[in-house]
Amino acid sequence: MTILSTTALGGMQAALAAIDVAGHNIANLATPGFRRQFASTESAGAGGVTTRLDQAARAGNAIEADMVDQLVAKNHFLANLAVFKTSDQLMGTLLDAKG
């Protein structure tokens, strides 16, 4: 795998984590005392990212924020998927030219 595809794969994994967290928050809207979770991402070596889960300081829900977070994460996933596919196509073109 190239650095480009590795970076895109890391971005897709981070986006999936954010989608999971938002879904978890929405599924627990009616749970008494539930504290929302947040997915935080940080740059890692070699172009990757790491994802960390944090919890809100106090109980409460914010369905509007969770719905927006899901949509943003979906778009991040799709953008990274496009980069991954393009990287794969470029590598195939390069191999065809060399072969």
C-alpha positions in Angstrom: 0.0 0.0 0.0 1.2 3.5 -0.7 1.3 6.3 1.8 -1.7 7.9 0.0 -3.9 4.8 0.4 -2.7 4.3 4.0 -3.7 7.9 4.9 -7.1 7.5 3.2 -7.7 4.2 5.0 -6.9 5.8 8.3 -9.3 8.7 7.5 -12.1 6.2 6.7 -11.5 4.3 10.0 -11.6 7.6 11.9 -14.9 8.6 10.1 -16.4 5.2 11.0 -15.5 5.7 14.6 -17.2 9.1 14.6 -20.3 7.5 12.9 -20.4 4.8 15.6 -20.1 7.4 18.4 -22.9 9.5 17.1 -25.1 6.5 16.6 -24.3 5.4 20.2 -25.3 8.8 21.5 -28.6 8.8 19.5 -29.4 5.3 20.6 -29.0 6.3 24.3 -31.1 9.5 24.2 -33.6 8.1 26.7 -31.0 6.5 29.0 -31.1 8.3 32.4 -27.7 9.8 33.4 -26.2 9.0 30.0 -23.1 11.1 29.1 -22.5 11.7 25.4 -19.3 10.5 23.8 -17.0 12.3 21.4 -14.5 11.0 18.9 -11.3 13.0 18.7 -8.7 12.5 16.0 -5.1 13.5 16.0 -2.4 13.2 13.4 -0.1 10.2 13.6 3.2 9.4 12.0 3.4 8.4 8.4 0.3 10.4 7.4 -2.2 8.4 9.6 -4.6 9.4 12.3 -5.4 8.1 15.7 -8.9 8.2 17.2 -9.7 8.7 20.9 -13.0 8.5 22.6 -13.9 11.1 25.3 -17.0 11.5 27.4 -19.0 14.6 28.2 -18.5 16.1 31.7 -22.2 15.9 32.5 -25.2 13.9 31.5 -27.5 15.2 28.7 -28.2 14.8 25.1 -27.8 16.9 22.0 -29.5 15.1 19.1 -28.9 18.0 16.7 -25.2 17.8 17.3 -25.1 14.1 16.9 -27.1 14.1 13.6 -24.7 16.8 12.2 -21.7 14.8 13.4 -23.0 11.7 11.6 -23.5 13.7 8.4 -20.0 15.2 8.6 -18.4 11.8 9.4 -20.2 10.3 6.4 -18.8 13.0 4.1 -15.3 12.5 5.6 -15.6 8.8 4.8 -16.8 9.4 1.3 -13.9 11.9 0.6 -11.3 9.5 1.9 -12.9 6.7 -0.1 -12.5 8.8 -3.2 -8.9 9.4 -2.4 -8.4 5.7 -1.8 -10.0 4.7 -5.1 -8.0 7.3 -7.0 -4.8 6.1 -5.5 -5.6 2.6 -6.5 -6.4 3.7 -10.1 -3.2 5.7 -10.3 -1.1 2.7 -9.1 -2.8 0.5 -11.7 -2.1 3.0 -14.4 1.5 3.2 -13.3 1.9 -0.6 -13.3 0.3 -0.8 -16.8 2.7 1.8 -18.1 5.7 -0.1 -16.6 4.4 -3.5 -17.8 
